[in-house]
């Protein structure tokens, strides 16, 4: 079974159970904490992927990380994952859980890539643009700086992409110049 399928099924079950138990916000906070720890410390993800480290040891480490303030359901879920030997899918489960949480709450995810960090006014403009495109009132905007982008921005909302970068405009112009409509062909 593919990693996406496994992660999707586990995260869906976790979401449904957390809604049923009234622990959705707490479990979401824990999954976000796991993702943040994975981004800040690459070794955590590598440890979870390592087949040499026993499941019990991985569970012990995860329990230490989530000992304070985590939801009871999170602890039970981590134990289940360890029993099934699925620790290698935990980061993917956390990512899928976040996506399903956003879908459940009606939050539209969007990504904007610019050449510089954006200020609050520009951020609000992008959020308004995403709201108009998606029709949703809540927006989660992730911002990325790509200094290799010549200028402008690239906004991705779901499967739509608005490419207003200068690089894109130059490529379009270059393509139009190669198709000279005024040149006589023999």
N, CA, C and O of each residue as an XYZ file, in Angstrom:
744
protein
N       0.851     -1.175      0.000
C       0.000      0.000      0.000
C       0.898      1.239      0.000
O       1.925      1.258      0.679
N       0.521      2.264     -0.750
C       1.351      3.453     -0.870
C       1.328      4.277      0.425
O       0.398      4.190      1.227
N       2.367      5.063      0.592
C       2.493      5.920      1.775
C       1.317      6.889      1.869
O       0.779      7.117      2.953
N       0.924      7.457      0.733
C      -0.206      8.399      0.715
C      -1.488      7.724      1.187
O      -2.241      8.299      1.973
N      -1.737      6.516      0.714
C      -2.956      5.793      1.092
C      -2.967      5.487      2.577
O      -3.975      5.697      3.252
N      -1.856      4.993      3.085
C      -1.759      4.674      4.507
C      -1.959      5.931      5.345
O      -2.747      5.936      6.290
N      -1.243      6.992      4.996
C      -1.334      8.242      5.754
C      -2.743      8.810      5.700
O      -3.260      9.303      6.703
N      -3.355      8.741      4.540
C      -4.707      9.272      4.375
C      -5.711      8.518      5.236
O      -6.573      9.126      5.870
N      -5.597      7.202      5.257
C      -6.546      6.388      6.039
C      -6.382      6.606      7.539
O      -7.366      6.782      8.257
N      -5.138      6.593      8.007
C      -4.903      6.813      9.435
C      -5.342      8.219      9.854
O      -5.965      8.389     10.901
N      -5.021      9.211      9.047
C      -5.372     10.589      9.419
C      -6.885     10.797      9.400
O      -7.427     11.524     10.232
N      -7.559     10.160      8.453
C      -9.018     10.278      8.412
C      -9.641      9.651      9.657
O     -10.554     10.219     10.255
N      -9.146      8.485     10.040
C      -9.654      7.826     11.246
C      -9.375      8.666     12.488
O     -10.230      8.792     13.364
N      -8.174      9.239     12.561
C      -7.817     10.078     13.703
C      -8.697     11.321     13.759
O      -9.134     11.729     14.836
N      -8.955     11.920     12.608
C      -9.815     13.108     12.564
C     -11.225     12.766     13.031
O     -11.795     13.472     13.863
N     -11.781     11.701     12.505
C     -13.147     11.314     12.874
C     -13.259     11.000     14.366
O     -14.227     11.393     15.018
N     -12.275     10.298     14.895
C     -12.291      9.949     16.313
C     -12.096     11.186     17.193
O     -12.721     11.307     18.246
N     -11.237     12.091     16.762
C     -11.012     13.307     17.559
C     -12.254     14.207     17.551
O     -12.533     14.873     18.548
N     -12.997     14.237     16.451
C     -14.250     14.986     16.405
C     -15.264     14.332     17.333
O     -15.966     15.010     18.082
N     -15.331     13.002     17.272
C     -16.277     12.250     18.104
C     -16.000     12.454     19.595
O     -16.932     12.562     20.392
N     -14.732     12.508     19.965
C     -14.361     12.669     21.375
C     -14.276     14.133     21.811
O     -14.083     14.419     22.993
N     -14.419     15.051     20.867
C     -14.329     16.475     21.201
C     -12.909     16.944     21.466
O     -12.701     17.900     22.213
N     -11.930     16.285     20.863
C     -10.521     16.626     21.064
C      -9.860     17.100     19.776
O      -8.638     17.031     19.648
N     -10.646     17.579     18.829
C     -10.103     17.931     17.520
C      -9.003     18.980     17.615
O      -7.932     18.807     17.034
N      -9.253     20.054     18.333
C      -8.268     21.143     18.408
C      -6.983     20.676     19.096
O      -5.887     21.051     18.679
N      -7.111     19.868     20.138
C      -5.936     19.384     20.857
C      -5.103     18.450     19.981
O      -3.877     18.553     19.945
N      -5.767     17.546     19.283
C      -5.058     16.613     18.410
C      -4.413     17.367     17.256
O      -3.285     17.059     16.869
N      -5.112     18.348     16.703
C      -4.532     19.160     15.632
C      -3.287     19.888     16.128
O      -2.282     19.957     15.420
N      -3.351     20.422     17.323
C      -2.193     21.106     17.904
C      -1.020     20.130     18.033
O       0.124     20.488     17.753
N      -1.310     18.893     18.457
C      -0.254     17.892     18.595
C       0.347     17.513     17.242
O       1.562     17.357     17.127
N      -0.484     17.365     16.230
C       0.022     17.028     14.893
C       0.864     18.178     14.330
O       1.875     17.948     13.666
N       0.444     19.407     14.598
C       1.232     20.575     14.176
C       2.566     20.599     14.913
O       3.600     20.917     14.327
N       2.537     20.262     16.193
C       3.770     20.211     16.989
C       4.726     19.183     16.394
O       5.926     19.438     16.288
N       4.199     18.024     16.007
C       5.031     16.988     15.400
C       5.637     17.480     14.087
O       6.823     17.266     13.833
N       4.836     18.132     13.256
C       5.352     18.668     11.991
C       6.416     19.732     12.233
O       7.440     19.757     11.551
N       6.175     20.608     13.200
C       7.151     21.658     13.517
C       8.456     21.057     14.031
O       9.539     21.508     13.658
N       8.353     20.042     14.883
C       9.558     19.377     15.388
C      10.299     18.694     14.239
O      11.530     18.711     14.202
N       9.568     18.098     13.310
C      10.195     17.445     12.164
C      10.910     18.435     11.261
O      11.969     18.124     10.715
N      10.341     19.633     11.097
C      10.992     20.669     10.286
C      12.224     21.216     10.990
O      13.248     21.464     10.354
N      12.127     21.405     12.305
C      13.230     21.985     13.067
C      14.369     20.982     13.276
O      15.532     21.373     13.379
N      14.035     19.693     13.338
C      15.026     18.679     13.624
C      14.858     17.520     12.651
O      14.013     16.647     12.848
N      15.653     17.522     11.624
C      15.569     16.498     10.573
C      15.831     15.099     11.133
O      15.348     14.105     10.589
N      16.592     15.029     12.215
C      16.943     13.733     12.799
C      15.715     13.007     13.352
O      15.702     11.777     13.404
N      14.686     13.749     13.764
C      13.461     13.114     14.241
C      12.820     12.296     13.122
O      12.450     11.140     13.324
N      12.693     12.900     11.951
C      12.133     12.183     10.797
C      12.978     10.991     10.401
O      12.451      9.935     10.053
N      14.292     11.158     10.455
C      15.186     10.051     10.110
C      15.062      8.913     11.123
O      15.100      7.739     10.754
N      14.912      9.269     12.407
C      14.753      8.253     13.444
C      13.465      7.471     13.218
O      13.449      6.249     13.367
N      12.388      8.160     12.859
C      11.119      7.481     12.626
C      11.186      6.573     11.397
O      10.477      5.569     11.328
N      12.027      6.920     10.439
C      12.179      6.124      9.215
C      13.110      4.927      9.400
O      13.035      3.957      8.645
N      13.980      4.995     10.396
C      15.040      3.999     10.571
C      14.466      2.632     10.976
O      13.866      2.511     12.044
N      14.643      1.605     10.135
C      14.104      0.278     10.472
C      14.925     -0.445     11.548
O      14.456     -1.437     12.105
N      16.132      0.030     11.847
C      16.982     -0.611     12.835
C      16.505     -0.295     14.259
O      16.612     -1.132     15.155
N      15.979      0.915     14.457
C      15.492      1.321     15.779
C      14.156      0.638     16.035
O      13.248      0.696     15.206
N      14.046     -0.010     17.189
C      12.833     -0.748     17.528
C      11.654      0.198     17.756
O      11.831      1.346     18.164
N      10.466     -0.299     17.489
C       9.235      0.476     17.654
C       9.057      0.957     19.088
O       8.582      2.069     19.319
N       9.438      0.119     20.051
C       9.304      0.493     21.455
C      10.156      1.717     21.779
O       9.736      2.596     22.532
N      11.360      1.764     21.201
C      12.264      2.896     21.442
C      11.705      4.169     20.793
O      11.767      5.252     21.377
N      11.171      4.027     19.602
C      10.562      5.180     18.921
C       9.375      5.704     19.720
O       9.200      6.914     19.862
N       8.563      4.790     20.239
C       7.405      5.185     21.043
C       7.849      5.888     22.323
O       7.237      6.874     22.736
N       8.905      5.388     22.946
C       9.422      6.022     24.161
C       9.847      7.459     23.884
O       9.563      8.356     24.677
N      10.520      7.679     22.770
C      10.965      9.031     22.392
C       9.754      9.916     22.100
O       9.698     11.057     22.557
N       8.794      9.403     21.348
C       7.589     10.182     21.036
C       6.809     10.527     22.295
O       6.285     11.634     22.418
N       6.730      9.583     23.234
C       6.026      9.855     24.496
C       6.730     10.937     25.300
O       6.077     11.744     25.961
N       8.071     10.960     25.249
C       8.802     12.028     25.930
C       8.508     13.376     25.284
O       8.353     14.378     25.982
N       8.430     13.405     23.958
C       8.158     14.664     23.245
C       6.744     15.166     23.499
O       6.504     16.373     23.529
N       5.808     14.236     23.680
C       4.407     14.605     23.862
C       3.920     14.368     25.289
O       2.726     14.170     25.509
N       4.828     14.386     26.253
C       4.431     14.081     27.634
C       3.588     15.184     28.259
O       2.666     14.890     29.020
N       3.880     16.436     27.959
C       3.157     17.539     28.595
C       2.131     18.158     27.658
O       2.448     18.527     26.528
N       0.916     18.264     28.133
C      -0.116     19.019     27.433
C      -0.679     18.395     26.177
O      -1.424     19.055     25.453
N      -0.356     17.161     25.893
C      -0.911     16.576     24.677
C      -2.233     15.877     24.990
O      -2.516     15.526     26.136
N      -3.017     15.690     23.963
C      -4.319     15.036     24.114
C      -4.136     13.547     24.401
O      -3.179     12.923     23.943
N      -5.071     12.995     25.168
C      -5.032     11.559     25.456
C      -5.127     10.748     24.174
O      -4.493      9.701     24.038
N      -5.919     11.238     23.245
C      -6.090     10.539     21.978
C      -4.772     10.489     21.201
O      -4.486      9.495     20.533
N      -3.975     11.545     21.282
C      -2.679     11.554     20.602
C      -1.783     10.460     21.152
O      -1.142      9.741     20.386
N      -1.730     10.325     22.478
C      -0.905      9.279     23.095
C      -1.383      7.893     22.673
O      -0.574      7.022     22.355
N      -2.697      7.694     22.671
C      -3.246      6.406     22.244
C      -2.923      6.127     20.779
O      -2.607      4.997     20.405
N      -3.007      7.169     19.956
C      -2.730      7.030     18.528
C      -1.265      6.673     18.295
O      -0.960      5.800     17.483
N      -0.362      7.341     18.999
C       1.064      7.054     18.843
C       1.377      5.616     19.254
O       2.209      4.953     18.635
N       0.709      5.144     20.294
C       0.898      3.765     20.725
C       0.396      2.787     19.662
O       1.041      1.772     19.397
N      -0.738      3.086     19.060
C      -1.281      2.243     17.990
C      -0.332      2.195     16.794
O      -0.085      1.131     16.227
N       0.193      3.354     16.421
C       1.129      3.427     15.296
C       2.365      2.572     15.584
O       2.863      1.868     14.705
N       2.851      2.642     16.819
C       4.025      1.850     17.192
C       3.700      0.359     17.176
O       4.517     -0.439     16.719
N       2.533     -0.028     17.662
C       2.145     -1.439     17.666
C       2.056     -1.992     16.248
O       2.397     -3.149     16.001
N       1.599     -1.165     15.329
C       1.452     -1.594     13.935
C       2.758     -1.481     13.146
O       2.834     -1.934     12.004
N       3.798     -0.870     13.760
C       5.075     -0.703     13.068
C       5.005      0.318     11.949
O       5.696      0.183     10.939
N       4.178      1.335     12.121
C       3.970      2.348     11.081
C       4.585      3.704     11.438
O       4.129      4.736     10.945
N       5.611      3.712     12.285
C       6.221      4.985     12.683
C       6.787      5.742     11.486
O       6.841      6.972     11.486
N       7.206      4.998     10.469
C       7.775      5.637      9.280
C       6.750      6.474      8.517
O       7.126      7.283      7.669
N       5.468      6.293      8.805
C       4.424      7.064      8.121
C       3.908      8.228      8.967
O       3.017      8.959      8.534
N       4.454      8.403     10.155
C       3.894      9.364     11.103
C       3.913     10.804     10.584
O       2.931     11.528     10.750
N       4.995     11.223      9.968
C       5.060     12.600      9.439
C       4.040     12.789      8.309
O       3.388     13.829      8.226
N       3.908     11.791      7.454
C       2.924     11.868      6.370
C       1.509     11.881      6.935
O       0.634     12.567      6.407
N       1.284     11.129      8.003
C      -0.035     11.137      8.659
C      -0.328     12.519      9.221
O      -1.441     13.025      9.082
N       0.664     13.130      9.854
C       0.481     14.476     10.424
C       0.167     15.500      9.329
O      -0.688     16.366      9.514
N       0.862     15.399      8.184
C       0.584     16.324      7.065
C      -0.831     16.124      6.531
O      -1.553     17.091      6.287
N      -1.224     14.847      6.349
C      -2.573     14.559      5.859
C      -3.631     14.988      6.867
O      -4.693     15.479      6.483
N      -3.347     14.806      8.149
C      -4.291     15.225      9.180
C      -4.524     16.731      9.082
O      -5.659     17.197      9.177
N      -3.444     17.485      8.892
C      -3.573     18.942      8.774
C      -4.432     19.321      7.566
O      -5.276     20.213      7.658
N      -4.220     18.656      6.456
C      -5.027     18.937      5.258
C      -6.498     18.599      5.494
O      -7.386     19.363      5.115
N      -6.751     17.451      6.121
C      -8.132     17.057      6.384
C      -8.777     17.948      7.440
O      -9.979     18.208      7.385
N      -7.991     18.411      8.391
C      -8.489     19.364      9.392
C      -8.935     20.652      8.696
O     -10.021     21.165      8.963
N      -8.087     21.170      7.800
C      -8.428     22.387      7.070
C      -9.691     22.190      6.241
O     -10.544     23.076      6.193
N      -9.817     21.054      5.596
C     -11.016     20.767      4.822
C     -12.246     20.706      5.725
O     -13.303     21.237      5.386
N     -12.098     20.062      6.862
C     -13.197     19.938      7.832
C     -13.634     21.309      8.350
O     -14.824     21.552      8.549
N     -12.671     22.200      8.567
C     -12.954     23.529      9.115
C     -13.263     24.569      8.032
O     -13.574     25.714      8.360
N     -13.184     24.196      6.753
C     -13.461     25.135      5.667
C     -12.352     26.148      5.462
O     -12.612     27.298      5.107
N     -11.114     25.723      5.686
C      -9.955     26.603      5.529
C      -9.276     26.282      4.205
O      -8.963     25.126      3.924
N      -9.051     27.310      3.396
C      -8.382     27.132      2.107
C      -6.877     27.309      2.290
O      -6.426     28.327      2.814
N      -6.115     26.331      1.862
C      -4.660     26.434      1.893
C      -4.185     27.094      0.605
O      -4.696     26.818     -0.480
N      -3.191     27.974      0.749
C      -2.609     28.636     -0.414
C      -1.128     28.873     -0.148
O      -0.692     28.956      1.001
N      -0.375     28.979     -1.219
C       1.069     29.202     -1.112
C       1.446     30.353     -2.028
O       1.041     30.389     -3.190
N       2.213     31.281     -1.509
C       2.688     32.389     -2.331
C       4.215     32.406     -2.295
O       4.830     32.290     -1.235
N       4.808     32.554     -3.478
C       6.258     32.626     -3.613
C       6.585     34.005     -4.161
O       6.073     34.411     -5.204
N       7.443     34.719     -3.446
C       7.871     36.056     -3.863
C       9.393     36.127     -3.777
O      10.047     35.189     -3.322
N       9.942     37.250     -4.220
C      11.390     37.439     -4.157
C      11.825     38.080     -2.842
O      13.020     38.199     -2.572
N      10.859     38.490     -2.028
C      11.176     39.187     -0.774
C      10.096     38.847      0.254
O       8.991     38.452     -0.117
N      10.411     38.997      1.540
C       9.375     38.782      2.563
C       8.262     39.824      2.414
O       8.536     41.009      2.224
N       7.020     39.380      2.501
C       5.906     40.307      2.286
C       5.474     40.937      3.603
O       5.605     40.344      4.674
N       4.956     42.157      3.491
C       4.476     42.857      4.682
C       2.997     42.531      4.911
O       2.384     41.804      4.128
N       2.444     43.066      5.972
C       1.069     42.729      6.363
C       0.054     43.177      5.309
O      -0.918     42.467      5.053
N       0.263     44.331      4.703
C      -0.673     44.842      3.696
C      -0.709     43.937      2.469
O      -1.782     43.620      1.957
N       0.461     43.525      2.000
C       0.543     42.636      0.842
C      -0.005     41.253      1.184
O      -0.671     40.627      0.359
N       0.271     40.774      2.398
C      -0.258     39.493      2.863
C      -1.786     39.512      2.813
O      -2.409     38.554      2.357
N      -2.377     40.594      3.280
C      -3.834     40.714      3.276
C      -4.379     40.739      1.844
O      -5.455     40.202      1.579
N      -3.651     41.352      0.938
C      -4.061     41.361     -0.476
C      -4.087     39.940     -1.037
O      -5.018     39.565     -1.750
N      -3.060     39.154     -0.713
C      -3.025     37.758     -1.175
C      -4.163     36.960     -0.548
O      -4.803     36.152     -1.223
N      -4.416     37.182      0.736
C      -5.506     36.471      1.413
C      -6.839     36.817      0.774
O      -7.670     35.934      0.561
N      -7.054     38.088      0.467
C      -8.289     38.501     -0.197
C      -8.416     37.857     -1.570
O      -9.508     37.458     -1.974
N      -7.302     37.756     -2.284
C      -7.307     37.131     -3.601
C      -7.689     35.648     -3.481
O      -8.470     35.139     -4.285
N      -7.138     34.964     -2.477
C      -7.434     33.549     -2.260
C      -8.906     33.372     -1.892
O      -9.557     32.440     -2.365
N      -9.428     34.254     -1.057
C     -10.840     34.186     -0.681
C     -11.729     34.313     -1.910
O     -12.717     33.592     -2.046
N     -11.376     35.227     -2.799
C     -12.160     35.441     -4.023
C     -12.095     34.211     -4.937
O     -13.103     33.807     -5.517
N     -10.913     33.626     -5.057
C     -10.740     32.465     -5.931
C     -11.466     31.243     -5.379
O     -12.155     30.535     -6.113
N     -11.305     31.002     -4.072
C     -11.823     29.768     -3.480
C     -13.260     29.871     -3.003
O     -13.967     28.866     -2.931
N     -13.693     31.073     -2.679
C     -15.028     31.240     -2.124
C     -15.101     30.887     -0.643
O     -16.189     30.841     -0.069
N     -13.956     30.639     -0.027
C     -13.919     30.314      1.398
C     -13.504     31.548      2.190
O     -12.770     32.404      1.696
N     -13.987     31.624      3.423
C     -13.721     32.793      4.260
C     -12.426     32.674      5.058
O     -11.845     33.686      5.452
N     -11.971     31.450      5.297
C     -10.749     31.249      6.076
C      -9.632     30.811      5.143
O      -9.825     29.961      4.273
N      -8.456     31.407      5.338
C      -7.323     31.125      4.464
C      -6.080     30.859      5.315
O      -5.799     31.577      6.275
N      -5.349     29.821      4.942
C      -4.039     29.552      5.540
C      -3.015     29.782      4.440
O      -2.901     28.988      3.507
N      -2.273     30.873      4.559
C      -1.322     31.268      3.530
C       0.095     30.938      3.975
O       0.564     31.434      4.999
N       0.771     30.102      3.202
C       2.187     29.838      3.489
C       3.010     30.692      2.527
O       2.730     30.769      1.331
N       4.017     31.318      3.085
C       4.833     32.263      2.323
C       6.234     31.702      2.144
O       6.831     31.178      3.084
N       6.749     31.818      0.928
C       8.097     31.350      0.628
C       8.825     32.427     -0.160
O       8.238     33.084     -1.020
N      10.098     32.602      0.136
C      10.934     33.560     -0.584
C      11.864     32.774     -1.491
O      12.588     31.884     -1.044
N      11.832     33.117     -2.773
C      12.704     32.495     -3.768
C      13.443     33.615     -4.478
O      12.890     34.288     -5.348
N      14.699     33.806     -4.098
C      15.474     34.917     -4.658
C      15.826     34.700     -6.126
O      16.249     35.637     -6.804
N      15.658     33.473     -6.625
C      15.928     33.204     -8.033
C      14.759     33.616     -8.927
O      14.905     33.723    -10.144
N      13.612     33.844     -8.318
C      12.469     34.364     -9.058
C      12.822     35.798     -9.450
O      13.214     36.594     -8.596
N      12.690     36.129    -10.718
C      13.149     37.431    -11.188
C      12.348     38.567    -10.567
O      12.925     39.601    -10.233
N      11.082     38.415    -10.408
C      10.231     39.443     -9.814
C       8.791     38.980     -9.862
O       8.482     37.975    -10.500
N       7.914     39.698     -9.197
C       6.513     39.327     -9.188
C       6.228     38.273     -8.136
O       6.886     38.230     -7.097
N       5.234     37.411     -8.410
C       4.850     36.377     -7.455
C       4.233     35.198     -8.177
O       3.825     35.295     -9.334
N       4.172     34.069     -7.459
C       3.468     32.876     -7.922
C       2.555     32.468     -6.773
O       3.028     32.164     -5.678
N       1.249     32.461     -7.020
C       0.254     32.111     -6.015
C      -0.388     30.793     -6.418
O      -0.886     30.652     -7.535
N      -0.376     29.827     -5.502
C      -0.985     28.529     -5.749
C      -2.144     28.332     -4.780
O      -1.969     28.389     -3.563
N      -3.332     28.100     -5.339
C      -4.541     27.862     -4.550
C      -5.137     26.554     -5.046
O      -5.703     26.486     -6.137
N      -5.001     25.513     -4.223
C      -5.484     24.209     -4.661
C      -4.717     23.767     -5.891
O      -3.489     23.688     -5.862
N      -5.434     23.476     -6.982
C      -4.768     23.066     -8.214
C      -4.622     24.217     -9.208
O      -4.227     24.003    -10.354
N      -4.936     25.422     -8.775
C      -4.774     26.604     -9.628
C      -3.493     27.331     -9.271
O      -3.106     27.403     -8.105
N      -2.834     27.874    -10.302
C      -1.611     28.623    -10.079
C      -1.671     29.925    -10.866
O      -1.920     29.934    -12.071
N      -1.441     31.007    -10.166
C      -1.387     32.319    -10.800
C       0.079     32.728    -10.813
O       0.665     33.024     -9.772
N       0.661     32.739    -12.006
C       2.082     33.041    -12.155
C       2.230     34.444    -12.725
O       2.114     34.657    -13.932
N       2.482     35.374    -11.857
C       2.686     36.766    -12.250
C       4.146     37.161    -12.080
O       4.459     38.310    -11.769
N       5.041     36.186    -12.291
C       6.464     36.476    -12.171
C       6.972     37.062    -13.479
O       6.418     36.809    -14.548
N       8.023     37.838    -13.374
C       8.620     38.417    -14.580
C       9.202     37.321    -15.468
O       9.186     37.437    -16.693
N       9.705     36.281    -14.864
C      10.245     35.156    -15.626
C       9.171     34.559    -16.533
O       9.433     34.262    -17.698
N       7.983     34.388    -16.006
C       6.873     33.843    -16.787
C       6.501     34.787    -17.931
O       6.260     34.351    -19.056
N       6.459     36.066    -17.631
C       6.117     37.046    -18.667
C       7.190     37.103    -19.752
O       6.867     37.245    -20.932
N       8.464     36.993    -19.366
C       9.546     36.988    -20.352
C       9.487     35.732    -21.228
O       9.709     35.805    -22.436
N       9.193     34.600    -20.625
C       9.060     33.365    -21.407
C       7.901     33.453    -22.387
O       8.004     32.970    -23.515
N       6.813     34.058    -21.973
C       5.658     34.241    -22.851
C       6.017     35.164    -24.013
O       5.655     34.904    -25.160
N       6.715     36.216    -23.709
C       7.136     37.166    -24.743
C       8.116     36.496    -25.709
O       8.033     36.696    -26.921
N       9.035     35.708    -25.174
C      10.007     34.991    -25.997
C       9.281     34.040    -26.955
O       9.647     33.937    -28.126
N       8.265     33.353    -26.461
C       7.487     32.436    -27.281
C       6.753     33.186    -28.389
O       6.696     32.717    -29.526
N       6.197     34.341    -28.062
C       5.481     35.132    -29.079
C       6.429     35.637    -30.157
O       6.038     35.741    -31.320
N       7.676     35.955    -29.790
C       8.635     36.422    -30.792
C       9.066     35.298    -31.730
O       9.424     35.558    -32.879
N       9.037     34.059    -31.259
C       9.420     32.949    -32.138
C       8.328     32.647    -33.152
O       8.578     31.973    -34.152
N       7.127     33.136    -32.903
C       6.005     32.921    -33.810
C       5.695     34.225    -34.538
O       4.634     34.816    -34.338
N       6.615     34.668    -35.376
C       6.461     35.913    -36.107
C       5.360     35.764    -37.150
O       5.525     35.059    -38.145
N       4.257     36.421    -36.915
C       3.099     36.303    -37.804
C       3.263     37.143    -39.075
O       2.497     36.982    -40.025
N       4.240     38.024    -39.099
C       4.401     38.934    -40.230
C       5.467     38.480    -41.207
O       5.679     39.123    -42.235
N       6.134     37.391    -40.902
C       7.164     36.886    -41.770
C       6.539     36.035    -42.854
O       5.740     35.143    -42.569
N       6.893     36.301    -44.064
C       6.343     35.581    -45.194
C       7.001     34.215    -45.291
O       8.227     34.103    -45.282
N       6.180     33.181    -45.385
C       6.695     31.828    -45.467
C       6.545     31.314    -46.897
O       5.531     31.560    -47.550
N       7.531     30.621    -47.362
C       7.533     30.093    -48.744
C       7.280     28.650    -48.768
O       7.248     28.047    -49.840
